[in-house]
Amino acid sequence: MNSIYLDPILGWYEANARDLPWRADDATPWGVLVSEIMLQQTPVARVLPVWQTWMRRWPAPADLAAEPSGEAVRAWGRLGYPRRALRLHGSARAITERHGGAVPSAHEELLALPGIGSYTAAAVASFAFRQRHAVLDTNVRRVLARLLGGVEYPPKSQTRAEVRLAESLLPLDPPTAARWAVAVMELGALVCTARTPRCADCPVIASCAWQRAGRPAYDGPPRRGQTYAGTDRQCRGRLLAVLRDAEGPVEKPALDVVWSDAVQRERALDALVADGLVDPLQDGRYALPV
């Protein structure tokens, strides 16, 4: 790999990386896996306290696997996208049953865990086991699009060309490749941000194709931010909050009062049941899954 990118970015990371517990020398592969699932679509500031509480309660996969899946949903709190809690619980049980309670190091075995996709498998193999994999999250894709592609944003959906480019940039030494992967990710999170990039602080500004082109504005389809207020997602969150805060099953009226639109409320509740996040009981009450 060309050191025109490698050395400056690794040097910047050494001086500027955030002190995060899942990056510590004593971080376990399970801690890394938990962090990667929690960080999907959720910022570090919100994840950190939940991750710390989670790891104190369930420091190993077997600890979580021994509890009902509803406890994972309860502990997930308000991180959003709570199906991720079910995926983590499913992975914990699979790790306990198939791998003796130890997170597997092989990329193929990670990919075979419930709810683990290509990004998460590559991230855990890289960050927990110092292997050589292209780790392409939103931040990395944006950095590479600007640095090498000369465009403000990458395509909406990941392309095979992006994967090939990321793989071509990997250092041959696996631990260095793992360091490079997290360094580029951190650069995207802290400097090469989506809306207000701090280009003056970028260690590779002189080599950035987007800078040399005059920072042309994105000219693709409109990039709309996600709305939340009034959506089914917000309604689902309100309903789930009632169940998380309850010590046991709740009566239907306790759910009805949190959302005035009855049609939307019933649709959201049905979706929670379909997703396995809520159990409808025979007596008409509702509870977190067991």
Backbone as numpy.savetxt, mean C-alpha at the origin, in Angstrom:
# Nx Ny Nz CAx CAy CAz Cx Cy Cz
24.27 -0.64 -14.45 23.43 0.57 -14.45 24.30 1.82 -14.45
23.86 2.84 -15.15 24.61 4.09 -15.26 24.62 4.81 -13.92
25.82 5.09 -13.41 25.94 5.75 -12.10 25.51 7.20 -12.13
25.18 7.74 -13.32 24.68 9.11 -13.40 23.39 9.25 -12.59
22.63 8.15 -12.46 21.43 8.13 -11.64 21.68 7.45 -10.30
22.39 6.34 -10.33 22.54 5.49 -9.14 23.19 6.22 -7.97
24.36 6.74 -8.18 25.11 7.33 -7.07 24.42 8.55 -6.47
23.93 9.50 -7.29 23.25 10.66 -6.68 21.99 10.28 -5.92
21.20 9.36 -6.45 19.94 9.01 -5.78 20.22 8.22 -4.51
21.16 7.30 -4.54 21.50 6.56 -3.32 22.10 7.49 -2.28
22.92 8.44 -2.72 23.50 9.40 -1.78 22.43 10.29 -1.16
21.47 10.72 -1.99 20.37 11.53 -1.46 19.56 10.74 -0.45
19.30 9.49 -0.76 18.50 8.66 0.15 19.23 8.49 1.48
20.50 8.27 1.45 21.27 8.09 2.68 21.13 9.29 3.60
21.04 10.47 3.01 20.98 11.70 3.81 19.56 12.13 4.16
18.56 11.65 3.41 17.22 12.22 3.56 16.11 11.21 3.85
16.43 9.94 3.90 15.39 8.93 4.09 14.68 9.11 5.43
13.37 8.94 5.42 12.60 9.00 6.65 12.93 7.80 7.54
12.91 8.04 8.83 13.17 6.97 9.81 11.86 6.25 10.09
11.61 5.19 9.33 10.36 4.44 9.45 10.64 3.05 10.01
9.80 2.57 10.91 10.11 1.32 11.61 10.20 0.11 10.69
9.45 0.10 9.60 9.52 -1.06 8.70 10.78 -1.03 7.83
11.57 0.05 7.95 12.86 0.09 7.26 14.03 -0.17 8.21
13.76 -0.30 9.49 14.83 -0.48 10.47 15.54 -1.82 10.25
16.76 -1.90 10.74 17.55 -3.12 10.58 16.88 -4.33 11.24
16.12 -4.07 12.30 15.47 -5.18 13.00 14.04 -5.41 12.54
13.61 -4.76 11.47 12.26 -4.97 10.95 12.14 -6.40 10.43
11.03 -7.03 10.75 10.81 -8.41 10.30 10.14 -8.42 8.94
10.27 -9.52 8.19 9.54 -9.62 6.92 8.03 -9.44 7.10
7.49 -9.93 8.22 6.07 -9.72 8.49 5.76 -8.24 8.65
6.61 -7.51 9.36 6.41 -6.08 9.51 6.46 -5.36 8.18
7.34 -5.78 7.29 7.43 -5.19 5.96 6.16 -5.49 5.17
5.69 -6.74 5.24 4.47 -7.11 4.52 3.27 -6.30 5.02
3.14 -6.18 6.33 2.03 -5.40 6.89 2.11 -3.95 6.40
3.31 -3.38 6.42 3.45 -1.98 5.99 3.07 -1.81 4.53
3.47 -2.75 3.68 3.18 -2.62 2.26 1.68 -2.68 1.98
0.97 -3.54 2.68 -0.48 -3.60 2.50 -1.13 -2.33 3.02
-0.70 -1.85 4.17 -1.30 -0.65 4.75 -1.01 0.60 3.92
0.15 0.66 3.30 0.55 1.87 2.58 -0.09 2.00 1.21
-0.80 0.97 0.76 -1.48 1.07 -0.53 -2.60 2.10 -0.42
-2.46 3.19 -1.17 -3.46 4.26 -1.23 -3.65 5.00 0.10
-2.67 4.87 1.01 -2.79 5.52 2.31 -1.44 6.14 2.68
-1.40 7.42 3.09 -0.12 8.06 3.40 0.52 7.54 4.67
1.83 7.71 4.75 2.63 7.21 5.87 2.12 7.73 7.20
1.76 9.01 7.28 1.34 9.61 8.55 0.14 8.89 9.15
-0.77 8.42 8.32 -1.93 7.70 8.81 -1.60 6.25 9.13
-0.69 5.68 8.37 -0.35 4.26 8.56 0.46 4.03 9.82
1.40 4.92 10.13 2.38 4.68 11.18 1.76 4.27 12.52
0.81 5.01 13.10 0.28 4.59 14.40 -0.48 3.27 14.34
-1.18 3.04 13.22 -1.93 1.78 13.10 -0.96 0.61 12.96
0.10 0.80 12.18 1.12 -0.25 12.01 1.75 -0.59 13.36
2.08 0.42 14.14 2.72 0.17 15.43 1.79 -0.60 16.37
0.52 -0.21 16.42 -0.44 -0.92 17.25 -0.63 -2.35 16.77
-0.72 -2.51 15.47 -0.91 -3.83 14.86 0.26 -4.75 15.21
1.48 -4.25 15.07 2.66 -5.09 15.31 2.83 -5.42 16.78
2.39 -4.54 17.67 2.43 -4.89 19.10 1.45 -6.02 19.40
0.31 -5.97 18.77 -0.71 -6.99 19.04 -0.41 -8.29 18.30
0.04 -8.18 17.06 0.28 -9.35 16.23 1.70 -9.30 15.65
2.71 -9.56 16.45 4.09 -9.43 15.98 4.51 -10.50 14.97
3.71 -11.54 14.81 4.03 -12.60 13.86 2.74 -13.04 13.17
2.84 -13.63 11.98 1.64 -14.05 11.26 0.74 -14.99 12.07
1.34 -15.89 12.84 0.54 -16.85 13.60 -0.33 -16.15 14.64
0.13 -15.03 15.15 -0.65 -14.29 16.15 -1.95 -13.77 15.53
-1.86 -13.23 14.34 -3.05 -12.74 13.65 -3.92 -13.90 13.18
-3.29 -14.95 12.67 -4.04 -16.09 12.15 -4.90 -16.75 13.22
-4.50 -16.63 14.47 -5.23 -17.27 15.56 -6.50 -16.51 15.94
-6.68 -15.31 15.41 -7.84 -14.50 15.77 -8.85 -14.47 14.62
-10.11 -14.13 14.91 -11.11 -14.01 13.84 -10.75 -12.88 12.89
-11.16 -13.02 11.65 -10.87 -11.98 10.66 -11.49 -10.64 11.04
-12.59 -10.70 11.80 -13.23 -9.46 12.23 -12.35 -8.61 13.11
-11.44 -9.25 13.85 -10.51 -8.48 14.69 -9.52 -7.69 13.83
-9.15 -8.26 12.69 -8.28 -7.53 11.76 -9.02 -6.31 11.21
-10.29 -6.49 10.88 -11.10 -5.37 10.38 -11.24 -4.31 11.46
-11.46 -4.74 12.70 -11.59 -3.78 13.80 -10.30 -2.98 13.99
-9.17 -3.68 13.98 -7.88 -3.02 14.21 -7.47 -2.13 13.03
-8.05 -2.39 11.87 -7.74 -1.59 10.69 -8.15 -0.13 10.89
-9.16 0.06 11.74 -9.59 1.42 12.05 -10.07 2.17 10.83
-9.58 3.40 10.66 -10.05 4.27 9.60 -9.03 4.45 8.48
-8.24 3.42 8.25 -7.25 3.50 7.16 -7.90 3.51 5.79
-9.14 3.03 5.70 -9.81 2.96 4.41 -9.50 1.68 3.66
-10.33 1.39 2.67 -10.19 0.16 1.88 -9.98 -1.05 2.79
-10.97 -1.33 3.67 -10.77 -2.34 4.71 -10.64 -3.77 4.21
-10.93 -4.01 2.93 -10.69 -5.37 2.43 -9.22 -5.75 2.53
-8.37 -4.73 2.63 -6.94 -5.02 2.82 -6.71 -5.75 4.13
-7.53 -5.45 5.16 -7.39 -6.15 6.44 -7.70 -7.63 6.27
-8.72 -7.93 5.48 -9.06 -9.34 5.23 -7.95 -10.03 4.45
-7.34 -9.31 3.52 -6.25 -9.90 2.75 -5.06 -10.21 3.65
-4.76 -9.30 4.56 -3.67 -9.54 5.50 -3.97 -10.73 6.39
-5.21 -10.83 6.85 -5.59 -11.96 7.70 -5.48 -13.26 6.91
-5.94 -13.25 5.66 -5.81 -14.44 4.82 -4.36 -14.82 4.58
-3.52 -13.82 4.36 -2.09 -14.10 4.17 -1.47 -14.67 5.44
-1.87 -14.13 6.60 -1.33 -14.64 7.87 -1.67 -16.11 8.05
-2.89 -16.48 7.71 -3.27 -17.89 7.85 -2.52 -18.76 6.84
-2.37 -18.27 5.62 -1.63 -19.05 4.62 -0.17 -19.20 5.01
0.44 -18.14 5.53 1.84 -18.21 5.96 1.98 -19.20 7.11
1.03 -19.20 8.02 1.07 -20.11 9.17 0.89 -21.55 8.73
-0.04 -21.78 7.82 -0.35 -23.15 7.40 0.64 -23.71 6.40
1.12 -22.87 5.48 1.97 -23.38 4.39 3.45 -23.21 4.64
3.82 -22.22 5.47 5.23 -21.86 5.59 5.73 -21.87 7.03
5.03 -22.56 7.89 5.48 -22.67 9.27 5.51 -21.37 10.03
4.73 -20.38 9.59 4.66 -19.10 10.28 5.69 -18.09 9.85
6.56 -18.44 8.90 7.59 -17.51 8.42 7.22 -16.98 7.04
7.26 -15.68 6.87 6.97 -15.09 5.56 7.96 -15.65 4.54
7.47 -16.23 3.45 8.40 -16.83 2.48 9.23 -15.76 1.78
10.44 -16.14 1.40 11.32 -15.18 0.72 11.23 -15.26 -0.80
10.76 -16.39 -1.33 10.69 -16.56 -2.78 9.55 -15.72 -3.36
9.86 -15.00 -4.43 8.88 -14.13 -5.06 7.63 -14.91 -5.46
7.80 -16.11 -6.01 6.67 -16.90 -6.45 5.78 -17.31 -5.28
6.39 -17.63 -4.14 5.60 -18.00 -2.97 4.88 -16.81 -2.37
5.51 -15.66 -2.40 4.83 -14.43 -1.95 3.64 -14.14 -2.84
3.82 -14.29 -4.13 2.75 -14.00 -5.08 1.57 -14.96 -4.92
1.83 -16.13 -4.37 0.77 -17.13 -4.18 -0.05 -16.89 -2.92
0.37 -15.96 -2.07 -0.39 -15.67 -0.86 -1.68 -14.94 -1.22
-2.76 -15.12 -0.44 -4.04 -14.47 -0.74 -3.91 -12.95 -0.78
-4.40 -12.37 -1.87 -4.44 -10.92 -1.97 -3.12 -10.24 -2.22
-2.06 -11.00 -2.50 -0.75 -10.40 -2.76 -0.53 -10.32 -4.26
-0.41 -9.12 -4.78 -0.19 -8.93 -6.20 1.27 -8.77 -6.55
1.54 -8.48 -7.79 2.92 -8.42 -8.27 3.73 -7.33 -7.58
3.10 -6.15 -7.36 3.83 -5.08 -6.69 4.22 -5.49 -5.28
3.27 -5.98 -4.49 3.54 -6.30 -3.09 4.57 -7.43 -2.99
4.46 -8.43 -3.84 5.43 -9.53 -3.82 6.83 -9.01 -4.10
6.96 -8.13 -5.09 8.27 -7.57 -5.42 8.79 -6.69 -4.29
7.90 -5.90 -3.68 8.32 -5.01 -2.60 8.81 -5.79 -1.39
8.09 -6.83 -0.99 8.50 -7.61 0.18 9.79 -8.37 -0.12
9.88 -8.96 -1.29 11.12 -9.67 -1.64 12.31 -8.72 -1.64
12.09 -7.50 -2.09 13.17 -6.52 -2.16 13.50 -5.94 -0.80
12.49 -5.41 -0.10 12.73 -4.67 1.13 12.98 -5.57 2.34
12.37 -6.74 2.36 12.55 -7.63 3.50 13.71 -8.60 3.31
13.96 -8.99 2.04 14.96 -10.03 1.79 16.10 -9.56 0.90
16.13 -8.25 0.57 17.22 -7.64 -0.19 17.47 -8.34 -1.52
16.38 -8.64 -2.20 16.48 -9.28 -3.51 16.40 -8.24 -4.62
16.64 -8.69 -5.83 16.69 -7.79 -6.99 15.38 -7.88 -7.77
14.51 -6.90 -7.56 13.21 -6.85 -8.25 12.88 -5.41 -8.60
12.18 -5.24 -9.69 11.65 -3.91 -10.03 10.41 -3.67 -9.19
10.44 -2.62 -8.38 9.32 -2.30 -7.49 8.68 -1.02 -8.02
7.52 -1.16 -8.64 6.91 -0.03 -9.34 5.63 0.41 -8.65
5.75 1.37 -7.75 4.55 1.98 -7.20 4.31 3.30 -7.92
3.32 4.05 -7.48 2.98 5.31 -8.15 4.14 6.30 -8.12
4.85 6.35 -6.99 5.97 7.29 -6.87 7.09 6.94 -7.83
7.44 5.67 -7.90 8.53 5.23 -8.78 8.16 5.49 -10.24
6.95 5.16 -10.60 6.51 5.36 -11.99 6.60 6.84 -12.38
6.25 7.72 -11.45 6.30 9.17 -11.74 7.74 9.64 -11.89
8.63 9.18 -11.02 10.04 9.57 -11.12 10.62 9.13 -12.46
10.38 7.90 -12.85 10.94 7.39 -14.10 10.32 8.07 -15.31
9.03 8.40 -15.21 8.38 9.09 -16.33 9.02 10.45 -16.57
9.34 11.16 -15.49 9.94 12.48 -15.62 11.43 12.39 -15.95
12.13 11.56 -15.20 13.58 11.50 -15.34 14.01 10.99 -16.71
13.34 9.95 -17.21 13.77 9.32 -18.46 12.79 9.53 -19.61
11.50 9.67 -19.28 10.51 9.83 -20.35 10.25 11.26 -20.74
10.59 12.22 -19.87 10.37 13.61 -20.18 8.93 14.06 -20.11
8.08 13.27 -19.41 6.67 13.63 -19.28 6.33 13.80 -17.81
5.28 14.58 -17.55 4.95 14.91 -16.17 4.41 13.71 -15.39
3.60 12.88 -16.05 2.99 11.75 -15.37 3.11 10.49 -16.23
3.16 9.33 -15.59 3.18 8.08 -16.34 1.80 7.75 -16.87
1.67 6.73 -17.71 0.33 6.31 -18.16 -0.55 5.94 -16.98
-1.86 6.03 -17.18 -2.79 5.72 -16.10 -2.61 4.30 -15.60
-2.43 3.37 -16.52 -2.21 1.97 -16.16 -0.77 1.59 -16.46
-0.20 0.78 -15.59 1.19 0.36 -15.77 1.35 -0.42 -17.07
2.43 -0.15 -17.80 2.68 -0.82 -19.06 3.88 -1.75 -18.94
3.96 -2.67 -19.88 5.10 -3.58 -19.91 6.39 -2.81 -20.18
6.29 -1.73 -20.96 7.48 -0.92 -21.24 8.03 -0.30 -19.96
7.16 0.12 -19.05 7.62 0.67 -17.77 8.35 -0.39 -16.96
7.83 -1.60 -16.96 8.47 -2.68 -16.22 9.85 -2.97 -16.80
9.94 -3.03 -18.12 11.24 -3.29 -18.76 12.24 -2.18 -18.43
11.77 -0.94 -18.45 12.66 0.18 -18.12 13.14 0.07 -16.69
12.23 -0.19 -15.75 12.61 -0.31 -14.34 13.59 -1.45 -14.14
13.37 -2.54 -14.82 14.28 -3.69 -14.70 15.66 -3.37 -15.26
15.70 -2.58 -16.33 16.99 -2.24 -16.95 17.82 -1.33 -16.06
17.18 -0.62 -15.14 17.89 0.30 -14.25 18.40 -0.37 -12.98
17.97 -1.60 -12.72 18.35 -2.26 -11.47 19.85 -2.56 -11.43
20.54 -2.19 -10.37 21.93 -2.63 -10.19 21.99 -4.15 -10.14
23.10 -4.71 -10.57 23.23 -6.17 -10.60 23.33 -6.77 -9.21
23.92 -6.05 -8.28 24.05 -6.54 -6.91 22.69 -6.47 -6.21
22.13 -7.60 -5.75 20.78 -7.59 -5.17 20.59 -6.62 -4.02
21.47 -6.56 -2.99 21.23 -5.59 -1.92 21.25 -4.14 -2.41
22.13 -3.83 -3.37 22.15 -2.49 -3.92 20.88 -2.20 -4.72
20.39 -3.24 -5.43 19.15 -3.08 -6.18 17.98 -2.81 -5.24
17.98 -3.48 -4.10 16.92 -3.26 -3.11 17.00 -1.85 -2.55
18.22 -1.38 -2.32 18.41 -0.01 -1.83 17.97 1.01 -2.87
18.29 0.75 -4.12 17.88 1.61 -5.21 16.35 1.69 -5.28
15.68 0.56 -5.12 14.22 0.52 -5.23 13.57 1.42 -4.19
14.02 1.34 -2.95 13.41 2.16 -1.91 13.84 3.62 -2.04
15.04 3.86 -2.57 15.52 5.23 -2.73 14.70 5.99 -3.77
14.42 5.35 -4.91 13.62 5.99 -5.95 12.20 6.24 -5.44
11.68 5.28 -4.69 10.35 5.44 -4.11 10.31 6.64 -3.17
11.35 6.79 -2.35 11.40 7.90 -1.40 11.56 9.23 -2.12
12.33 9.23 -3.19 12.50 10.46 -3.98 11.15 10.92 -4.53
10.35 9.97 -4.99 9.03 10.32 -5.49 8.10 10.80 -4.41
8.24 10.23 -3.21 7.36 10.62 -2.11 7.69 11.99 -1.54
8.97 12.35 -1.53 9.39 13.57 -0.85 9.76 14.72 -1.78
10.28 14.45 -2.95 10.79 15.49 -3.84 10.02 15.55 -5.16
10.00 14.44 -5.87 9.35 14.40 -7.19 7.87 14.09 -7.02
7.19 14.95 -6.28 5.80 14.71 -5.92 4.87 15.02 -7.09
3.63 14.59 -6.95 2.69 14.71 -8.07 2.37 16.15 -8.41
2.01 16.94 -7.42 1.47 18.28 -7.71 2.49 19.40 -7.58
3.36 19.31 -6.58 4.32 20.40 -6.36 5.73 19.84 -6.20
6.31 19.35 -7.29 7.65 18.77 -7.18 8.68 19.80 -6.75
9.59 19.37 -5.87 10.65 20.25 -5.37 11.91 20.01 -6.22
11.85 20.44 -7.45 12.92 20.12 -8.39 14.28 20.66 -7.95
14.29 21.79 -7.26 15.56 22.37 -6.81 16.28 21.45 -5.84
15.55 20.55 -5.17 16.16 19.64 -4.20 16.47 18.27 -4.79
16.22 18.09 -6.08 16.39 16.78 -6.72 17.87 16.51 -7.01
18.38 15.35 -6.63 19.79 15.04 -6.85 20.13 14.74 -8.31
19.12 14.54 -9.16 19.39 14.23 -10.57 18.71 15.25 -11.49
18.55 16.46 -11.02 17.88 17.47 -11.83 18.62 17.72 -13.14
19.94 17.65 -13.11 20.71 17.92 -14.32 20.51 16.85 -15.38
20.06 15.66 -14.95 19.87 14.55 -15.89 18.40 14.31 -16.22
17.52 15.15 -15.73 16.08 14.92 -15.85 15.58 15.39 -17.21
15.02 14.45 -17.96 14.50 14.77 -19.29 13.33 15.74 -19.22
12.53 15.65 -18.19 11.38 16.55 -18.05 11.86 17.98 -17.81
12.90 18.15 -17.00 13.48 19.48 -16.77 14.06 20.03 -18.07
14.81 19.22 -18.77 15.45 19.69 -20.00 14.42 20.09 -21.05
13.25 19.46 -20.99 12.19 19.78 -21.96 11.36 20.98 -21.53
11.71 21.59 -20.38 10.97 22.74 -19.90 9.77 22.41 -19.05
9.77 21.21 -18.49 8.68 20.74 -17.63 7.32 20.87 -18.32
7.15 20.25 -19.50 5.87 20.34 -20.21 4.74 19.78 -19.37
3.59 20.44 -19.43 2.43 20.00 -18.66 1.85 18.72 -19.26
1.25 17.95 -18.42 0.60 16.71 -18.82 -0.48 17.02 -19.86
-0.50 16.24 -20.98 -1.46 16.52 -22.04 -2.35 15.32 -22.34
-2.47 14.41 -21.37 -3.32 13.26 -21.56 -4.74 13.51 -21.07
-5.50 12.42 -20.89 -6.88 12.56 -20.39 -6.89 13.24 -19.03
-7.97 13.92 -18.68 -8.04 14.62 -17.39 -7.75 13.68 -16.23
-6.95 14.16 -15.29 -6.61 13.38 -14.10 -7.48 13.88 -12.95
-8.54 13.16 -12.69 -9.49 13.58 -11.66 -9.14 12.96 -10.32
-9.18 13.78 -9.28 -8.96 13.28 -7.94 -10.17 12.48 -7.47
-9.96 11.58 -6.53 -11.03 10.77 -6.00 -11.92 11.59 -5.07
-13.22 11.49 -5.28 -14.15 12.13 -4.36 -14.50 11.14 -3.25
-14.95 11.67 -2.13 -15.28 10.80 -1.00 -16.62 11.17 -0.38
-16.85 12.45 -0.15 -18.08 12.89 0.51 -19.30 12.47 -0.28
-20.22 11.80 0.41 -21.47 11.40 -0.20 -21.43 10.12 -1.00
-20.26 9.50 -1.09 -20.12 8.29 -1.90 -20.52 7.04 -1.12
-20.70 5.95 -1.86 -20.93 4.65 -1.21 -19.76 4.30 -0.30
-18.57 4.70 -0.70 -17.40 4.40 0.12 -17.49 5.07 1.48
-17.94 6.33 1.51 -18.11 7.01 2.79 -19.21 6.33 3.61
-20.29 5.97 2.95 -21.38 5.29 3.64 -20.90 3.96 4.24
-20.15 3.20 3.46 -19.60 1.93 3.97 -18.73 2.18 5.20
-17.92 3.24 5.15 -17.06 3.55 6.27 -17.85 3.87 7.53
-18.96 4.60 7.37 -19.79 4.94 8.53 -20.41 3.68 9.14
-20.92 2.81 8.28 -21.53 1.57 8.77 -20.51 0.68 9.47
-19.34 0.58 8.86 -18.30 -0.28 9.43 -17.81 0.29 10.76
-17.79 1.60 10.90 -17.34 2.22 12.15 -18.25 1.82 13.30
-19.55 1.72 13.05 -20.48 1.31 14.10 -20.13 -0.10 14.58
-19.86 -0.98 13.66 -19.55 -2.37 14.01 -18.19 -2.49 14.69
-17.22 -1.69 14.26 -15.89 -1.72 14.89 -15.96 -1.26 16.34
-16.80 -0.25 16.59 -16.86 0.33 17.93 -17.72 -0.49 18.89
-18.52 -1.38 18.35 -19.41 -2.18 19.19 -18.66 -3.38 19.78
-19.06 -3.78 20.96 -18.43 -4.94 21.60 -18.99 -6.25 21.08
-20.12 -6.21 20.42 -20.74 -7.42 19.87 -21.62 -7.05 18.70
-22.53 -7.95 18.30 -23.45 -7.67 17.20 -24.30 -6.44 17.48
-24.71 -5.77 16.40 -25.53 -4.56 16.55 -26.87 -4.74 15.86
-27.87 -4.07 16.39 -29.20 -4.08 15.79 -29.20 -3.21 14.54
-30.08 -3.53 13.63 -30.16 -2.80 12.37 -30.41 -1.30 12.58
-31.28 -0.88 13.51 -31.49 0.56 13.69 -30.22 1.34 14.02
-29.26 0.68 14.67 -28.00 1.36 14.99 -27.21 1.68 13.73
-27.42 0.92 12.67 -26.78 1.20 11.39 -27.58 2.22 10.59
-28.90 2.13 10.70 -29.75 3.02 9.91 -29.53 4.50 10.23
-29.21 4.80 11.47 -29.14 6.20 11.88 -27.89 6.92 11.36
-26.91 6.18 10.87 -25.66 6.84 10.47 -25.70 7.34 9.02
-26.75 7.00 8.25 -26.82 7.45 6.86 -28.28 7.62 6.47
-28.65 8.80 6.02 -30.05 9.11 5.80 -30.63 8.52 4.52
-29.82 8.36 3.50 -30.31 7.83 2.23 -30.46 6.31 2.36
-31.71 5.84 2.49 -31.94 4.42 2.76 -31.49 3.53 1.61
-31.71 3.97 0.36 -31.32 3.15 -0.78 -29.81 2.98 -0.83
-29.10 4.10 -0.67 -27.64 4.04 -0.69 -27.12 3.24 0.50
-27.75 3.42 1.65 -27.31 2.72 2.86 -27.45 1.21 2.70
-28.57 0.76 2.15 -28.77 -0.68 1.98 -27.81 -1.24 0.93
-27.56 -0.45 -0.11 -26.61 -0.89 -1.13 -25.22 -1.04 -0.54
-24.81 -0.08 0.29 -23.49 -0.14 0.92 -23.39 -1.30 1.90
-24.47 -1.54 2.64 -24.46 -2.65 3.59 -24.38 -3.98 2.86
-25.12 -4.11 1.77 -25.05 -5.34 0.98 -23.64 -5.57 0.43
-22.99 -4.47 0.04 -21.63 -4.59 -0.49 -20.66 -5.03 0.60
-20.83 -4.53 1.82 -19.98 -4.96 2.94 -20.16 -6.44 3.22
-21.40 -6.91 3.14 -21.66 -8.33 3.35 -21.02 -9.15 2.23
-21.19 -8.70 0.98 -20.62 -9.42 -0.16 -19.11 -9.48 -0.10
-18.49 -8.44 0.44 -17.02 -8.41 0.55 -16.49 -9.20 1.74
-17.36 -9.73 2.55 -16.93 -10.50 3.71 -16.51 -9.66 4.90
-16.86 -8.36 4.87 -16.48 -7.47 5.96 -17.52 -7.42 7.07
-18.73 -7.86 6.75 -19.82 -7.85 7.72 -20.58 -9.17 7.61
-20.97 -9.72 8.75 -21.78 -10.94 8.79 -23.21 -10.60 9.19
-24.20 -10.95 8.35 -25.60 -10.79 8.76 -25.99 -12.01 9.60
-26.51 -11.78 10.79 -26.89 -12.88 11.67 -28.36 -13.25 11.47
-28.71 -14.45 11.86 -30.07 -14.94 11.63 -31.12 -14.14 12.40
-30.71 -13.51 13.49 -31.69 -12.75 14.29 -31.85 -11.31 13.80
-31.27 -11.00 12.63 -31.42 -9.66 12.06 -30.34 -8.69 12.47
-29.43 -9.09 13.35 -28.33 -8.21 13.74 -27.15 -8.40 12.79
-26.16 -7.52 12.95 -24.97 -7.56 12.09 -23.73 -7.54 12.97
-22.66 -8.16 12.47 -21.42 -8.24 13.25 -20.22 -8.29 12.33
-19.06 -8.02 12.87 -17.82 -8.25 12.13 -17.64 -9.75 11.92
-16.94 -10.16 10.88 -16.80 -11.59 10.60 -16.00 -12.33 11.68
-16.25 -13.61 11.79 -15.53 -14.45 12.76 -14.62 -15.39 12.04
